[in-house]
Amino acid sequence: MPSIFAESLRANSVETGLLLWNHWLMTRSLTRIAALTVLLFAAAACTQGPAPEADVLRRGNGADPGTLDPTLAEDIHAFAVLADLYEGLLVAGPDGTILPGVAEAHTVSDDGLVHSFALREDARWSDGTPVLAADFVRRFRDVASPATAAAFSFLLEPVAHFEAVNDGRLPPDALGVEAVDDRTFRLKLARPAPHLASILTLPVTYPQHPAAGRNLETPADPVPGNGPYLLSAWKPGAVIELARNPYFREAEAVPIERVEYYPIVEPMAELNQYRSGELDITHTVPPALVERLRETHADELKIAPRLALYYVALDLSGPPLDQPALREALSIAADREALVDLLGRGEQPAYGLVPPGVQGYSAARYDWAAEAPAERRQRALEVLRAAGIDPAGLPPIRLVYDEGDVHERVAVALAGLWEDALGIGVELDKREWRRFLATRDRRGEWDAMRFSWFGDYDDPTTFTDIFRSDSEQNLPGYESIEYDSLLERAAAAADGAARAALLASAERRLLDDHPIVPLYFYVSKHLVSPRVRGFENNALDRHPSRYLSFEDER
């Protein structure tokens, strides 16, 4: 793909950038990033390239999806594309508001346990066949089945008999879902679920076409979808191409004819393509350039708080991180203010699990969160001494992370902080995205692993539930009877205030056990071309292409 750089300028910029990085890596200094910032922005400030095609929306996607099978998808790179390919019973609007989707009507029983959905008669698959209630039953059962091993199956836990189905005690057809008739889908819950509407906008609840198999990676013959777009092509490492679905029930209300998703891992490369006119919307922006872009692209830069956490998981299954005091010291010594200052793009230091902004919830925090960095370093050393841990006698901690400018900088900086403050050695291990994902279950290959969790719905349980003992997303392998019990009690609580208090107690229990090192809460960061209309900030940072249009389309 063409670049805004001449080849000679690109080579010189890369060589100079590598020299700067090597110097920074050797010194572990957080202050040297300013020089790199100036260099990168000077390179980025080249002239704009050719005008983009009028009928194609080009979006940065950060990386290739792991899969486009809604049952198995588990990364934001997949979720963005799937929101264009499918429509659930309910959908998230441009500002995050929940709106009707395939279901034109939704009724709830007095006890909140039976939800009935009337499906639209004009809902169609991209092959022209009707979307039926049985298609939703098929997806729910597929997700709940233990044979499927769907990572996000836990989202269906409120559904009646889910646990018995998911652990193999009951067959999938015992799940509390029913096709009353072709146009009526009934969902029975084991307990009320305040966040059910948000869950019903997610891929694990999308309908499943009768002919769908395991659409794992790059299908030569794409499975039909029922969303505003259909999959035209998937060229790994290059582009995912979508075309407007002529059978979509509101096809005439979808302004943009074609959408292309580009798996650009490096934010700087993505910025280059945006400035050259090759992208309309970026997945993110280079962290070192946020402040400069506020000045030069004020109307195009979209920054907003979002429900997302960046953290490091610690392997609790064996030494050295099976020692609670060592985990606590590592968390205390992680200077979160220094890290977010390094990134320089508006993130908030994380001293808890649940991000701020969740409605009706007051999150727990570490007791030492307000201490100065020097005081925290001293506290961390005292924790080690009290436990009789000699840092010099510890093997290096193997910190695994994936490719990307931000992850590289955070990993290097965190290693420097741990080494400088505690004298603990760190072995850095960078991996390509798909290999990185596969590494999660191979505990012999890591002691600590960077990860992110992006809230699926506006409720604290989208963060607390992932650390339940039986959760597929429980990366550190955290097990606490007290934590699980608090979550169960919260799930059964009828009073909203009591439920929130129980969830905060569970969060406090987890923080006291230190299975993770929370580092920062995200903000969403995008550059959006002036020709794009309809892009609205929202806490979940979801922007389906169906709501976007170009400047000349009114």
Rosetta blueprint (number, residue, H / E / L):
1 M L
2 P L
3 S L
4 I L
5 F L
6 A L
7 E H
8 S H
9 L H
10 R H
11 A H
12 N H
13 S H
14 V H
15 E H
16 T H
17 G H
18 L H
19 L H
20 L H
21 W H
22 N H
23 H H
24 W H
25 L H
26 M H
27 T H
28 R L
29 S L
30 L L
31 T L
32 R L
33 I H
34 A H
35 A H
36 L H
37 T H
38 V H
39 L H
40 L H
41 F H
42 A H
43 A H
44 A H
45 A L
46 C L
47 T L
48 Q L
49 G L
50 P L
51 A L
52 P L
53 E L
54 A L
55 D L
56 V E
57 L E
58 R E
59 R E
60 G E
61 N L
62 G L
63 A L
64 D L
65 P L
66 G L
67 T L
68 L L
69 D L
70 P L
71 T L
72 L L
73 A L
74 E L
75 D L
76 I H
77 H H
78 A H
79 F H
80 A H
81 V H
82 L H
83 A H
84 D H
85 L H
86 Y L
87 E L
88 G L
89 L L
90 L E
91 V E
92 A E
93 G L
94 P L
95 D L
96 G L
97 T L
98 I E
99 L E
100 P E
101 G L
102 V L
103 A E
104 E E
105 A E
106 H E
107 T E
108 V E
109 S L
110 D L
111 D L
112 G L
113 L L
114 V E
115 H E
116 S E
117 F E
118 A E
119 L E
120 R L
121 E L
122 D L
123 A L
124 R E
125 W L
126 S L
127 D L
128 G L
129 T L
130 P E
131 V L
132 L L
133 A H
134 A H
135 D H
136 F H
137 V H
138 R H
139 R H
140 F H
141 R H
142 D H
143 V H
144 A H
145 S L
146 P L
147 A L
148 T L
149 A L
150 A L
151 A L
152 F L
153 S H
154 F H
155 L H
156 L H
157 E L
158 P L
159 V E
160 A L
161 H L
162 F H
163 E H
164 A H
165 V H
166 N H
167 D L
168 G L
169 R L
170 L L
171 P L
172 P H
173 D H
174 A H
175 L L
176 G L
177 V E
178 E E
179 A E
180 V E
181 D E
182 D L
183 R L
184 T E
185 F E
186 R E
187 L E
188 K E
189 L E
190 A L
191 R L
192 P L
193 A L
194 P L
195 H L
196 L H
197 A H
198 S H
199 I H
200 L L
201 T L
202 L L
203 P H
204 V H
205 T H
206 Y L
207 P L
208 Q L
209 H L
210 P L
211 A L
212 A L
213 G L
214 R L
215 N L
216 L L
217 E L
218 T L
219 P L
220 A L
221 D L
222 P L
223 V L
224 P L
225 G L
226 N L
227 G L
228 P L
229 Y E
230 L E
231 L E
232 S E
233 A E
234 W E
235 K E
236 P L
237 G L
238 A L
239 V E
240 I E
241 E E
242 L E
243 A E
244 R E
245 N L
246 P L
247 Y L
248 F L
249 R L
250 E L
251 A H
252 E H
253 A H
254 V L
255 P L
256 I L
257 E L
258 R E
259 V E
260 E E
261 Y E
262 Y E
263 P L
264 I L
265 V L
266 E L
267 P H
268 M H
269 A H
270 E H
271 L H
272 N H
273 Q H
274 Y H
275 R H
276 S L
277 G L
278 E L
279 L L
280 D L
281 I E
282 T L
283 H L
284 T L
285 V L
286 P L
287 P H
288 A H
289 L H
290 V H
291 E H
292 R H
293 L H
294 R H
295 E H
296 T H
297 H L
298 A L
299 D L
300 E L
301 L E
302 K E
303 I E
304 A E
305 P E
306 R E
307 L E
308 A E
309 L E
310 Y E
311 Y E
312 V E
313 A E
314 L E
315 D L
316 L L
317 S L
318 G L
319 P L
320 P L
321 L L
322 D L
323 Q L
324 P H
325 A H
326 L H
327 R H
328 E H
329 A H
330 L H
331 S H
332 I H
333 A H
334 A L
335 D L
336 R H
337 E H
338 A H
339 L H
340 V H
341 D H
342 L H
343 L H
344 G L
345 R L
346 G L
347 E L
348 Q E
349 P E
350 A L
351 Y L
352 G L
353 L L
354 V L
355 P L
356 P L
357 G L
358 V L
359 Q L
360 G L
361 Y L
362 S L
363 A L
364 A L
365 R L
366 Y L
367 D L
368 W L
369 A L
370 A L
371 E L
372 A L
373 P H
374 A H
375 E H
376 R H
377 R H
378 Q H
379 R H
380 A H
381 L H
382 E H
383 V H
384 L H
385 R H
386 A H
387 A L
388 G L
389 I L
390 D L
391 P H
392 A H
393 G H
394 L L
395 P L
396 P L
397 I E
398 R E
399 L E
400 V E
401 Y E
402 D E
403 E L
404 G L
405 D H
406 V H
407 H H
408 E H
409 R H
410 V H
411 A H
412 V H
413 A H
414 L H
415 A H
416 G H
417 L H
418 W H
419 E H
420 D H
421 A H
422 L H
423 G L
424 I L
425 G L
426 V E
427 E E
428 L E
429 D E
430 K E
431 R E
432 E L
433 W H
434 R H
435 R H
436 F H
437 L H
438 A H
439 T H
440 R L
441 D L
442 R L
443 R H
444 G H
445 E H
446 W L
447 D L
448 A E
449 M E
450 R E
451 F E
452 S E
453 W E
454 F E
455 G L
456 D L
457 Y L
458 D L
459 D L
460 P L
461 T H
462 T H
463 F H
464 T H
465 D H
466 I H
467 F H
468 R L
469 S L
470 D L
471 S L
472 E L
473 Q L
474 N L
475 L L
476 P L
477 G L
478 Y L
479 E L
480 S L
481 I H
482 E H
483 Y H
484 D H
485 S H
486 L H
487 L H
488 E H
489 R H
490 A H
491 A H
492 A H
493 A L
494 A L
495 D L
496 G H
497 A H
498 A H
499 R H
500 A H
501 A H
502 L H
503 L H
504 A H
505 S H
506 A H
507 E H
508 R H
509 R H
510 L H
511 L H
512 D H
513 D H
514 H L
515 P L
516 I E
517 V E
518 P E
519 L E
520 Y E
521 F E
522 Y E
523 V E
524 S E
525 K E
526 H E
527 L E
528 V E
529 S L
530 P L
531 R L
532 V E
533 R E
534 G L
535 F L
536 E L
537 N L
538 N L
539 A L
540 L L
541 D L
542 R L
543 H L
544 P L
545 S H
546 R H
547 Y H
548 L L
549 S E
550 F E
551 E L
552 D L
553 E L
554 R L
